[in-house]
């Protein structure tokens, strides 16, 4: 099953949404902005093309 991530803009919106989901019997979890960013980074990392290889020399050249 897919999931839905919702970011309310106010504490009141958060409260209303949590109450609505509770009435609907939908499980909710509250996460911090930092954890949300971590999840987003994980999604991006999972989409990366890992078939291409880069030499250590090329990486070091970019870093200098």
mmCIF file as Biopython writes it, N, C-alpha, C and O atoms, coordinates in Angstrom:
data_model
#
loop_
_atom_site.group_PDB
_atom_site.id
_atom_site.type_symbol
_atom_site.label_atom_id
_atom_site.label_alt_id
_atom_site.label_comp_id
_atom_site.label_asym_id
_atom_site.label_entity_id
_atom_site.label_seq_id
_atom_site.pdbx_PDB_ins_code
_atom_site.Cartn_x
_atom_site.Cartn_y
_atom_site.Cartn_z
_atom_site.occupancy
_atom_site.B_iso_or_equiv
_atom_site.auth_seq_id
_atom_site.auth_asym_id
_atom_site.pdbx_PDB_model_num
ATOM 1   N N  . UNK A ? 1  ? 0.856   -1.181 0.000   1.0 0.0 1  A 1 
ATOM 2   C CA . UNK A ? 1  ? 0.000   0.000  0.000   1.0 0.0 1  A 1 
ATOM 3   C C  . UNK A ? 1  ? 0.897   1.238  0.000   1.0 0.0 1  A 1 
ATOM 4   O O  . UNK A ? 1  ? 1.919   1.273  0.685   1.0 0.0 1  A 1 
ATOM 5   N N  . UNK A ? 2  ? 0.513   2.226  -0.755  1.0 0.0 2  A 1 
ATOM 6   C CA . UNK A ? 2  ? 1.263   3.478  -0.786  1.0 0.0 2  A 1 
ATOM 7   C C  . UNK A ? 2  ? 0.932   4.303  0.443   1.0 0.0 2  A 1 
ATOM 8   O O  . UNK A ? 2  ? -0.069  4.069  1.120   1.0 0.0 2  A 1 
ATOM 9   N N  . UNK A ? 3  ? 1.789   5.272  0.716   1.0 0.0 3  A 1 
ATOM 10  C CA . UNK A ? 3  ? 1.597   6.147  1.868   1.0 0.0 3  A 1 
ATOM 11  C C  . UNK A ? 3  ? 1.475   7.588  1.404   1.0 0.0 3  A 1 
ATOM 12  O O  . UNK A ? 3  ? 1.898   7.948  0.306   1.0 0.0 3  A 1 
ATOM 13  N N  . UNK A ? 4  ? 0.893   8.390  2.260   1.0 0.0 4  A 1 
ATOM 14  C CA . UNK A ? 4  ? 0.699   9.798  1.974   1.0 0.0 4  A 1 
ATOM 15  C C  . UNK A ? 4  ? 1.397   10.602 3.065   1.0 0.0 4  A 1 
ATOM 16  O O  . UNK A ? 4  ? 1.153   10.389 4.252   1.0 0.0 4  A 1 
ATOM 17  N N  . UNK A ? 5  ? 2.261   11.521 2.662   1.0 0.0 5  A 1 
ATOM 18  C CA . UNK A ? 5  ? 2.946   12.386 3.608   1.0 0.0 5  A 1 
ATOM 19  C C  . UNK A ? 5  ? 2.335   13.775 3.479   1.0 0.0 5  A 1 
ATOM 20  O O  . UNK A ? 5  ? 2.337   14.363 2.397   1.0 0.0 5  A 1 
ATOM 21  N N  . UNK A ? 6  ? 1.820   14.290 4.570   1.0 0.0 6  A 1 
ATOM 22  C CA . UNK A ? 6  ? 1.138   15.577 4.568   1.0 0.0 6  A 1 
ATOM 23  C C  . UNK A ? 6  ? 1.860   16.502 5.540   1.0 0.0 6  A 1 
ATOM 24  O O  . UNK A ? 6  ? 2.185   16.097 6.657   1.0 0.0 6  A 1 
ATOM 25  N N  . UNK A ? 7  ? 2.115   17.751 5.120   1.0 0.0 7  A 1 
ATOM 26  C CA . UNK A ? 7  ? 2.769   18.718 5.998   1.0 0.0 7  A 1 
ATOM 27  C C  . UNK A ? 7  ? 1.831   19.904 6.221   1.0 0.0 7  A 1 
ATOM 28  O O  . UNK A ? 7  ? 1.797   20.834 5.416   1.0 0.0 7  A 1 
ATOM 29  N N  . UNK A ? 8  ? 1.070   19.868 7.320   1.0 0.0 8  A 1 
ATOM 30  C CA . UNK A ? 8  ? 0.184   20.999 7.618   1.0 0.0 8  A 1 
ATOM 31  C C  . UNK A ? 8  ? 1.002   22.259 7.895   1.0 0.0 8  A 1 
ATOM 32  O O  . UNK A ? 8  ? 2.148   22.186 8.339   1.0 0.0 8  A 1 
ATOM 33  N N  . UNK A ? 9  ? 0.398   23.405 7.628   1.0 0.0 9  A 1 
ATOM 34  C CA . UNK A ? 9  ? 1.113   24.666 7.801   1.0 0.0 9  A 1 
ATOM 35  C C  . UNK A ? 9  ? 0.950   25.249 9.197   1.0 0.0 9  A 1 
ATOM 36  O O  . UNK A ? 9  ? 1.721   26.119 9.600   1.0 0.0 9  A 1 
ATOM 37  N N  . UNK A ? 10 ? -0.052  24.774 9.939   1.0 0.0 10 A 1 
ATOM 38  C CA . UNK A ? 10 ? -0.265  25.286 11.297  1.0 0.0 10 A 1 
ATOM 39  C C  . UNK A ? 10 ? -0.542  24.130 12.250  1.0 0.0 10 A 1 
ATOM 40  O O  . UNK A ? 10 ? -0.871  23.022 11.825  1.0 0.0 10 A 1 
ATOM 41  N N  . UNK A ? 11 ? -0.403  24.405 13.546  1.0 0.0 11 A 1 
ATOM 42  C CA . UNK A ? 11 ? -0.710  23.397 14.559  1.0 0.0 11 A 1 
ATOM 43  C C  . UNK A ? 11 ? -2.192  23.033 14.521  1.0 0.0 11 A 1 
ATOM 44  O O  . UNK A ? 11 ? -2.564  21.887 14.771  1.0 0.0 11 A 1 
ATOM 45  N N  . UNK A ? 12 ? -3.029  24.012 14.207  1.0 0.0 12 A 1 
ATOM 46  C CA . UNK A ? 12 ? -4.477  23.760 14.120  1.0 0.0 12 A 1 
ATOM 47  C C  . UNK A ? 12 ? -4.782  22.801 12.974  1.0 0.0 12 A 1 
ATOM 48  O O  . UNK A ? 12 ? -5.597  21.892 13.130  1.0 0.0 12 A 1 
ATOM 49  N N  . UNK A ? 13 ? -4.143  22.993 11.833  1.0 0.0 13 A 1 
ATOM 50  C CA . UNK A ? 13 ? -4.337  22.082 10.707  1.0 0.0 13 A 1 
ATOM 51  C C  . UNK A ? 13 ? -3.898  20.666 11.084  1.0 0.0 13 A 1 
ATOM 52  O O  . UNK A ? 13 ? -4.570  19.690 10.748  1.0 0.0 13 A 1 
ATOM 53  N N  . UNK A ? 14 ? -2.777  20.563 11.777  1.0 0.0 14 A 1 
ATOM 54  C CA . UNK A ? 14 ? -2.284  19.264 12.219  1.0 0.0 14 A 1 
ATOM 55  C C  . UNK A ? 14 ? -3.319  18.586 13.114  1.0 0.0 14 A 1 
ATOM 56  O O  . UNK A ? 14 ? -3.607  17.401 12.950  1.0 0.0 14 A 1 
ATOM 57  N N  . UNK A ? 15 ? -3.868  19.333 14.049  1.0 0.0 15 A 1 
ATOM 58  C CA . UNK A ? 15 ? -4.867  18.795 14.977  1.0 0.0 15 A 1 
ATOM 59  C C  . UNK A ? 15 ? -6.106  18.308 14.221  1.0 0.0 15 A 1 
ATOM 60  O O  . UNK A ? 15 ? -6.598  17.209 14.476  1.0 0.0 15 A 1 
ATOM 61  N N  . UNK A ? 16 ? -6.604  19.122 13.295  1.0 0.0 16 A 1 
ATOM 62  C CA . UNK A ? 16 ? -7.807  18.775 12.530  1.0 0.0 16 A 1 
ATOM 63  C C  . UNK A ? 16 ? -7.560  17.522 11.688  1.0 0.0 16 A 1 
ATOM 64  O O  . UNK A ? 16 ? -8.399  16.623 11.642  1.0 0.0 16 A 1 
ATOM 65  N N  . UNK A ? 17 ? -6.409  17.471 11.027  1.0 0.0 17 A 1 
ATOM 66  C CA . UNK A ? 17 ? -6.098  16.315 10.187  1.0 0.0 17 A 1 
ATOM 67  C C  . UNK A ? 17 ? -5.967  15.038 11.015  1.0 0.0 17 A 1 
ATOM 68  O O  . UNK A ? 17 ? -6.453  13.982 10.610  1.0 0.0 17 A 1 
ATOM 69  N N  . UNK A ? 18 ? -5.318  15.131 12.164  1.0 0.0 18 A 1 
ATOM 70  C CA . UNK A ? 18 ? -5.166  13.957 13.022  1.0 0.0 18 A 1 
ATOM 71  C C  . UNK A ? 18 ? -6.534  13.455 13.494  1.0 0.0 18 A 1 
ATOM 72  O O  . UNK A ? 18 ? -6.779  12.250 13.542  1.0 0.0 18 A 1 
ATOM 73  N N  . UNK A ? 19 ? -7.424  14.395 13.841  1.0 0.0 19 A 1 
ATOM 74  C CA . UNK A ? 19 ? -8.769  14.008 14.268  1.0 0.0 19 A 1 
ATOM 75  C C  . UNK A ? 19 ? -9.541  13.353 13.127  1.0 0.0 19 A 1 
ATOM 76  O O  . UNK A ? 19 ? -10.235 12.358 13.332  1.0 0.0 19 A 1 
ATOM 77  N N  . UNK A ? 20 ? -9.417  13.917 11.920  1.0 0.0 20 A 1 
ATOM 78  C CA . UNK A ? 20 ? -10.101 13.368 10.756  1.0 0.0 20 A 1 
ATOM 79  C C  . UNK A ? 20 ? -9.621  11.945 10.466  1.0 0.0 20 A 1 
ATOM 80  O O  . UNK A ? 20 ? -10.429 11.037 10.272  1.0 0.0 20 A 1 
ATOM 81  N N  . UNK A ? 21 ? -8.302  11.762 10.439  1.0 0.0 21 A 1 
ATOM 82  C CA . UNK A ? 21 ? -7.760  10.432 10.169  1.0 0.0 21 A 1 
ATOM 83  C C  . UNK A ? 21 ? -8.144  9.440  11.259  1.0 0.0 21 A 1 
ATOM 84  O O  . UNK A ? 21 ? -8.379  8.266  10.976  1.0 0.0 21 A 1 
ATOM 85  N N  . UNK A ? 22 ? -8.209  9.902  12.488  1.0 0.0 22 A 1 
ATOM 86  C CA . UNK A ? 22 ? -8.612  9.025  13.600  1.0 0.0 22 A 1 
ATOM 87  C C  . UNK A ? 22 ? -10.049 8.552  13.392  1.0 0.0 22 A 1 
ATOM 88  O O  . UNK A ? 22 ? -10.353 7.373  13.573  1.0 0.0 22 A 1 
ATOM 89  N N  . UNK A ? 23 ? -10.930 9.479  13.010  1.0 0.0 23 A 1 
ATOM 90  C CA . UNK A ? 23 ? -12.332 9.125  12.746  1.0 0.0 23 A 1 
ATOM 91  C C  . UNK A ? 23 ? -12.445 8.140  11.589  1.0 0.0 23 A 1 
ATOM 92  O O  . UNK A ? 23 ? -13.330 7.284  11.581  1.0 0.0 23 A 1 
ATOM 93  N N  . UNK A ? 24 ? -11.547 8.260  10.611  1.0 0.0 24 A 1 
ATOM 94  C CA . UNK A ? 24 ? -11.559 7.379  9.449   1.0 0.0 24 A 1 
ATOM 95  C C  . UNK A ? 24 ? -10.879 6.041  9.745   1.0 0.0 24 A 1 
ATOM 96  O O  . UNK A ? 24 ? -10.955 5.114  8.939   1.0 0.0 24 A 1 
ATOM 97  N N  . UNK A ? 25 ? -10.225 5.942  10.885  1.0 0.0 25 A 1 
ATOM 98  C CA . UNK A ? 25 ? -9.523  4.714  11.233  1.0 0.0 25 A 1 
ATOM 99  C C  . UNK A ? 25 ? -8.185  4.570  10.528  1.0 0.0 25 A 1 
ATOM 100 O O  . UNK A ? 25 ? -7.681  3.460  10.354  1.0 0.0 25 A 1 
ATOM 101 N N  . UNK A ? 26 ? -7.611  5.702  10.121  1.0 0.0 26 A 1 
ATOM 102 C CA . UNK A ? 26 ? -6.334  5.705  9.420   1.0 0.0 26 A 1 
ATOM 103 C C  . UNK A ? 26 ? -5.226  5.980  10.434  1.0 0.0 26 A 1 
ATOM 104 O O  . UNK A ? 26 ? -5.304  6.941  11.199  1.0 0.0 26 A 1 
ATOM 105 N N  . UNK A ? 27 ? -4.201  5.139  10.437  1.0 0.0 27 A 1 
ATOM 106 C CA . UNK A ? 27 ? -3.085  5.330  11.357  1.0 0.0 27 A 1 
ATOM 107 C C  . UNK A ? 27 ? -2.291  6.568  10.966  1.0 0.0 27 A 1 
ATOM 108 O O  . UNK A ? 27 ? -2.083  6.828  9.781   1.0 0.0 27 A 1 
ATOM 109 N N  . UNK A ? 28 ? -1.852  7.324  11.950  1.0 0.0 28 A 1 
ATOM 110 C CA . UNK A ? 28 ? -1.034  8.504  11.706  1.0 0.0 28 A 1 
ATOM 111 C C  . UNK A ? 28 ? 0.227   8.442  12.560  1.0 0.0 28 A 1 
ATOM 112 O O  . UNK A ? 28 ? 0.242   7.846  13.637  1.0 0.0 28 A 1 
ATOM 113 N N  . UNK A ? 29 ? 1.272   9.067  12.057  1.0 0.0 29 A 1 
ATOM 114 C CA . UNK A ? 29 ? 2.529   9.167  12.774  1.0 0.0 29 A 1 
ATOM 115 C C  . UNK A ? 29 ? 3.046   10.582 12.601  1.0 0.0 29 A 1 
ATOM 116 O O  . UNK A ? 29 ? 2.992   11.128 11.499  1.0 0.0 29 A 1 
ATOM 117 N N  . UNK A ? 30 ? 3.537   11.174 13.649  1.0 0.0 30 A 1 
ATOM 118 C CA . UNK A ? 30 ? 4.097   12.509 13.576  1.0 0.0 30 A 1 
ATOM 119 C C  . UNK A ? 30 ? 5.614   12.386 13.508  1.0 0.0 30 A 1 
ATOM 120 O O  . UNK A ? 30 ? 6.228   11.703 14.328  1.0 0.0 30 A 1 
ATOM 121 N N  . UNK A ? 31 ? 6.212   13.051 12.526  1.0 0.0 31 A 1 
ATOM 122 C CA . UNK A ? 31 ? 7.664   13.030 12.386  1.0 0.0 31 A 1 
ATOM 123 C C  . UNK A ? 31 ? 8.179   14.464 12.322  1.0 0.0 31 A 1 
ATOM 124 O O  . UNK A ? 31 ? 7.448   15.380 11.945  1.0 0.0 31 A 1 
ATOM 125 N N  . UNK A ? 32 ? 9.426   14.645 12.688  1.0 0.0 32 A 1 
ATOM 126 C CA . UNK A ? 32 ? 10.026  15.978 12.669  1.0 0.0 32 A 1 
ATOM 127 C C  . UNK A ? 32 ? 10.396  16.369 11.233  1.0 0.0 32 A 1 
ATOM 128 O O  . UNK A ? 32 ? 10.441  15.526 10.337  1.0 0.0 32 A 1 
ATOM 129 N N  . UNK A ? 33 ? 10.659  17.663 11.039  1.0 0.0 33 A 1 
ATOM 130 C CA . UNK A ? 33 ? 11.099  18.139 9.727   1.0 0.0 33 A 1 
ATOM 131 C C  . UNK A ? 33 ? 12.407  17.458 9.338   1.0 0.0 33 A 1 
ATOM 132 O O  . UNK A ? 33 ? 12.612  17.116 8.173   1.0 0.0 33 A 1 
ATOM 133 N N  . UNK A ? 34 ? 13.293  17.263 10.319  1.0 0.0 34 A 1 
ATOM 134 C CA . UNK A ? 34 ? 14.581  16.622 10.050  1.0 0.0 34 A 1 
ATOM 135 C C  . UNK A ? 34 ? 14.380  15.194 9.546   1.0 0.0 34 A 1 
ATOM 136 O O  . UNK A ? 34 ? 15.026  14.776 8.585   1.0 0.0 34 A 1 
ATOM 137 N N  . UNK A ? 35 ? 13.486  14.448 10.194  1.0 0.0 35 A 1 
ATOM 138 C CA . UNK A ? 35 ? 13.213  13.080 9.754   1.0 0.0 35 A 1 
ATOM 139 C C  . UNK A ? 35 ? 12.568  13.070 8.375   1.0 0.0 35 A 1 
ATOM 140 O O  . UNK A ? 35 ? 12.831  12.178 7.568   1.0 0.0 35 A 1 
ATOM 141 N N  . UNK A ? 36 ? 11.735  14.047 8.108   1.0 0.0 36 A 1 
ATOM 142 C CA . UNK A ? 36 ? 11.102  14.158 6.795   1.0 0.0 36 A 1 
ATOM 143 C C  . UNK A ? 36 ? 12.155  14.364 5.707   1.0 0.0 36 A 1 
ATOM 144 O O  . UNK A ? 36 ? 12.071  13.766 4.634   1.0 0.0 36 A 1 
ATOM 145 N N  . UNK A ? 37 ? 13.147  15.214 5.989   1.0 0.0 37 A 1 
ATOM 146 C CA . UNK A ? 37 ? 14.227  15.447 5.036   1.0 0.0 37 A 1 
ATOM 147 C C  . UNK A ? 37 ? 15.035  14.166 4.818   1.0 0.0 37 A 1 
ATOM 148 O O  . UNK A ? 37 ? 15.434  13.858 3.695   1.0 0.0 37 A 1 
ATOM 149 N N  . UNK A ? 38 ? 15.269  13.428 5.898   1.0 0.0 38 A 1 
ATOM 150 C CA . UNK A ? 38 ? 16.001  12.160 5.781   1.0 0.0 38 A 1 
ATOM 151 C C  . UNK A ? 38 ? 15.256  11.181 4.874   1.0 0.0 38 A 1 
ATOM 152 O O  . UNK A ? 38 ? 15.867  10.489 4.059   1.0 0.0 38 A 1 
ATOM 153 N N  . UNK A ? 39 ? 13.948  11.129 5.021   1.0 0.0 39 A 1 
ATOM 154 C CA . UNK A ? 39 ? 13.133  10.239 4.190   1.0 0.0 39 A 1 
ATOM 155 C C  . UNK A ? 39 ? 13.217  10.674 2.727   1.0 0.0 39 A 1 
ATOM 156 O O  . UNK A ? 39 ? 13.350  9.838  1.833   1.0 0.0 39 A 1 
ATOM 157 N N  . UNK A ? 40 ? 13.140  11.977 2.491   1.0 0.0 40 A 1 
ATOM 158 C CA . UNK A ? 40 ? 13.255  12.496 1.128   1.0 0.0 40 A 1 
ATOM 159 C C  . UNK A ? 40 ? 14.594  12.161 0.508   1.0 0.0 40 A 1 
ATOM 160 O O  . UNK A ? 40 ? 14.665  11.788 -0.663  1.0 0.0 40 A 1 
ATOM 161 N N  . UNK A ? 41 ? 15.657  12.293 1.288   1.0 0.0 41 A 1 
ATOM 162 C CA . UNK A ? 41 ? 16.995  11.958 0.790   1.0 0.0 41 A 1 
ATOM 163 C C  . UNK A ? 41 ? 17.085  10.477 0.457   1.0 0.0 41 A 1 
ATOM 164 O O  . UNK A ? 41 ? 17.713  10.098 -0.532  1.0 0.0 41 A 1 
ATOM 165 N N  . UNK A ? 42 ? 16.468  9.650  1.265   1.0 0.0 42 A 1 
ATOM 166 C CA . UNK A ? 42 ? 16.478  8.201  1.014   1.0 0.0 42 A 1 
ATOM 167 C C  . UNK A ? 42 ? 15.772  7.875  -0.302  1.0 0.0 42 A 1 
ATOM 168 O O  . UNK A ? 42 ? 16.237  7.036  -1.073  1.0 0.0 42 A 1 
ATOM 169 N N  . UNK A ? 43 ? 14.650  8.541  -0.551  1.0 0.0 43 A 1 
ATOM 170 C CA . UNK A ? 43 ? 13.910  8.325  -1.798  1.0 0.0 43 A 1 
ATOM 171 C C  . UNK A ? 43 ? 14.776  8.701  -2.989  1.0 0.0 43 A 1 
ATOM 172 O O  . UNK A ? 43 ? 14.843  7.959  -3.969  1.0 0.0 43 A 1 
ATOM 173 N N  . UNK A ? 44 ? 15.441  9.851  -2.911  1.0 0.0 44 A 1 
ATOM 174 C CA . UNK A ? 44 ? 16.301  10.300 -4.000  1.0 0.0 44 A 1 
ATOM 175 C C  . UNK A ? 44 ? 17.447  9.314  -4.209  1.0 0.0 44 A 1 
ATOM 176 O O  . UNK A ? 44 ? 17.774  8.972  -5.345  1.0 0.0 44 A 1 
ATOM 177 N N  . UNK A ? 45 ? 18.054  8.860  -3.120  1.0 0.0 45 A 1 
ATOM 178 C CA . UNK A ? 45 ? 19.175  7.929  -3.220  1.0 0.0 45 A 1 
ATOM 179 C C  . UNK A ? 45 ? 18.750  6.603  -3.847  1.0 0.0 45 A 1 
ATOM 180 O O  . UNK A ? 45 ? 19.532  5.980  -4.565  1.0 0.0 45 A 1 
ATOM 181 N N  . UNK A ? 46 ? 17.527  6.171  -3.584  1.0 0.0 46 A 1 
ATOM 182 C CA . UNK A ? 46 ? 17.036  4.924  -4.163  1.0 0.0 46 A 1 
ATOM 183 C C  . UNK A ? 46 ? 16.801  5.039  -5.666  1.0 0.0 46 A 1 
ATOM 184 O O  . UNK A ? 46 ? 16.794  4.029  -6.369  1.0 0.0 46 A 1 
ATOM 185 N N  . UNK A ? 47 ? 16.609  6.253  -6.160  1.0 0.0 47 A 1 
ATOM 186 C CA . UNK A ? 47 ? 16.348  6.470  -7.584  1.0 0.0 47 A 1 
ATOM 187 C C  . UNK A ? 47 ? 17.623  6.674  -8.404  1.0 0.0 47 A 1 
ATOM 188 O O  . UNK A ? 47 ? 17.562  6.763  -9.630  1.0 0.0 47 A 1 
ATOM 189 N N  . UNK A ? 48 ? 18.766  6.748  -7.741  1.0 0.0 48 A 1 
ATOM 190 C CA . UNK A ? 48 ? 20.031  7.013  -8.423  1.0 0.0 48 A 1 
ATOM 191 C C  . UNK A ? 48 ? 20.408  5.848  -9.330  1.0 0.0 48 A 1 
ATOM 192 O O  . UNK A ? 48 ? 20.208  4.683  -8.988  1.0 0.0 48 A 1 
ATOM 193 N N  . UNK A ? 49 ? 20.958  6.187  -10.495 1.0 0.0 49 A 1 
ATOM 194 C CA . UNK A ? 49 ? 21.450  5.171  -11.430 1.0 0.0 49 A 1 
ATOM 195 C C  . UNK A ? 49 ? 22.770  4.623  -10.897 1.0 0.0 49 A 1 
ATOM 196 O O  . UNK A ? 49 ? 23.774  5.335  -10.872 1.0 0.0 49 A 1 
ATOM 197 N N  . UNK A ? 50 ? 22.774  3.385  -10.478 1.0 0.0 50 A 1 
ATOM 198 C CA . UNK A ? 50 ? 23.967  2.780  -9.890  1.0 0.0 50 A 1 
ATOM 199 C C  . UNK A ? 50 ? 24.726  1.902  -10.877 1.0 0.0 50 A 1 
ATOM 200 O O  . UNK A ? 50 ? 25.637  1.173  -10.485 1.0 0.0 50 A 1 
ATOM 201 N N  . UNK A ? 51 ? 24.360  1.966  -12.145 1.0 0.0 51 A 1 
ATOM 202 C CA . UNK A ? 51 ? 25.025  1.125  -13.139 1.0 0.0 51 A 1 
ATOM 203 C C  . UNK A ? 51 ? 26.321  1.759  -13.632 1.0 0.0 51 A 1 
ATOM 204 O O  . UNK A ? 51 ? 27.203  1.055  -14.124 1.0 0.0 51 A 1 
ATOM 205 N N  . UNK A ? 52 ? 26.448  3.083  -13.506 1.0 0.0 52 A 1 
ATOM 206 C CA . UNK A ? 52 ? 27.647  3.772  -13.972 1.0 0.0 52 A 1 
ATOM 207 C C  . UNK A ? 52 ? 28.693  3.807  -12.867 1.0 0.0 52 A 1 
ATOM 208 O O  . UNK A ? 52 ? 28.369  4.014  -11.698 1.0 0.0 52 A 1 
ATOM 209 N N  . UNK A ? 53 ? 29.944  3.604  -13.249 1.0 0.0 53 A 1 
ATOM 210 C CA . UNK A ? 53 ? 31.057  3.641  -12.290 1.0 0.0 53 A 1 
ATOM 211 C C  . UNK A ? 53 ? 31.935  4.845  -12.607 1.0 0.0 53 A 1 
ATOM 212 O O  . UNK A ? 53 ? 32.117  5.208  -13.769 1.0 0.0 53 A 1 
ATOM 213 N N  . UNK A ? 54 ? 32.471  5.453  -11.564 1.0 0.0 54 A 1 
ATOM 214 C CA . UNK A ? 54 ? 33.359  6.599  -11.704 1.0 0.0 54 A 1 
ATOM 215 C C  . UNK A ? 54 ? 34.669  6.255  -11.015 1.0 0.0 54 A 1 
ATOM 216 O O  . UNK A ? 54 ? 34.682  5.673  -9.931  1.0 0.0 54 A 1 
ATOM 217 N N  . UNK A ? 55 ? 35.752  6.618  -11.649 1.0 0.0 55 A 1 
ATOM 218 C CA . UNK A ? 55 ? 37.063  6.303  -11.079 1.0 0.0 55 A 1 
ATOM 219 C C  . UNK A ? 55 ? 37.362  7.200  -9.881  1.0 0.0 55 A 1 
ATOM 220 O O  . UNK A ? 55 ? 36.826  8.301  -9.752  1.0 0.0 55 A 1 
ATOM 221 N N  . UNK A ? 56 ? 38.224  6.701  -9.022  1.0 0.0 56 A 1 
ATOM 222 C CA . UNK A ? 56 ? 38.653  7.488  -7.862  1.0 0.0 56 A 1 
ATOM 223 C C  . UNK A ? 56 ? 39.323  8.782  -8.329  1.0 0.0 56 A 1 
ATOM 224 O O  . UNK A ? 56 ? 39.141  9.836  -7.720  1.0 0.0 56 A 1 
ATOM 225 N N  . UNK A ? 57 ? 40.091  8.697  -9.401  1.0 0.0 57 A 1 
ATOM 226 C CA . UNK A ? 57 ? 40.788  9.861  -9.932  1.0 0.0 57 A 1 
ATOM 227 C C  . UNK A ? 57 ? 39.795  10.947 -10.341 1.0 0.0 57 A 1 
ATOM 228 O O  . UNK A ? 57 ? 40.023  12.124 -10.061 1.0 0.0 57 A 1 
ATOM 229 N N  . UNK A ? 58 ? 38.702  10.573 -10.994 1.0 0.0 58 A 1 
ATOM 230 C CA . UNK A ? 58 ? 37.690  11.539 -11.428 1.0 0.0 58 A 1 
ATOM 231 C C  . UNK A ? 58 ? 37.008  12.198 -10.216 1.0 0.0 58 A 1 
ATOM 232 O O  . UNK A ? 58 ? 36.715  13.393 -10.235 1.0 0.0 58 A 1 
ATOM 233 N N  . UNK A ? 59 ? 36.767  11.423 -9.190  1.0 0.0 59 A 1 
ATOM 234 C CA . UNK A ? 59 ? 36.144  11.964 -7.979  1.0 0.0 59 A 1 
ATOM 235 C C  . UNK A ? 59 ? 37.080  12.952 -7.307  1.0 0.0 59 A 1 
ATOM 236 O O  . UNK A ? 59 ? 36.657  14.045 -6.929  1.0 0.0 59 A 1 
ATOM 237 N N  . UNK A ? 60 ? 38.335  12.588 -7.155  1.0 0.0 60 A 1 
ATOM 238 C CA . UNK A ? 60 ? 39.307  13.445 -6.509  1.0 0.0 60 A 1 
ATOM 239 C C  . UNK A ? 60 ? 39.488  14.743 -7.294  1.0 0.0 60 A 1 
ATOM 240 O O  . UNK A ? 60 ? 39.668  15.806 -6.701  1.0 0.0 60 A 1 
ATOM 241 N N  . UNK A ? 61 ? 39.443  14.662 -8.619  1.0 0.0 61 A 1 
ATOM 242 C CA . UNK A ? 61 ? 39.582  15.855 -9.461  1.0 0.0 61 A 1 
ATOM 243 C C  . UNK A ? 61 ? 38.434  16.830 -9.191  1.0 0.0 61 A 1 
ATOM 244 O O  . UNK A ? 61 ? 38.647  18.040 -9.114  1.0 0.0 61 A 1 
ATOM 245 N N  . UNK A ? 62 ? 37.204  16.293 -9.047  1.0 0.0 62 A 1 
ATOM 246 C CA . UNK A ? 62 ? 36.036  17.137 -8.764  1.0 0.0 62 A 1 
ATOM 247 C C  . UNK A ? 62 ? 36.132  17.783 -7.399  1.0 0.0 62 A 1 
ATOM 248 O O  . UNK A ? 62 ? 35.652  18.902 -7.215  1.0 0.0 62 A 1 
ATOM 249 N N  . UNK A ? 63 ? 36.738  17.108 -6.439  1.0 0.0 63 A 1 
ATOM 250 C CA . UNK A ? 63 ? 36.839  17.616 -5.070  1.0 0.0 63 A 1 
ATOM 251 C C  . UNK A ? 63 ? 37.912  18.690 -4.916  1.0 0.0 63 A 1 
ATOM 252 O O  . UNK A ? 63 ? 37.886  19.455 -3.952  1.0 0.0 63 A 1 
ATOM 253 N N  . UNK A ? 64 ? 38.843  18.754 -5.845  1.0 0.0 64 A 1 
ATOM 254 C CA . UNK A ? 64 ? 39.920  19.757 -5.717  1.0 0.0 64 A 1 
ATOM 255 C C  . UNK A ? 64 ? 39.704  20.951 -6.595  1.0 0.0 64 A 1 
ATOM 256 O O  . UNK A ? 64 ? 40.521  21.872 -6.596  1.0 0.0 64 A 1 
#
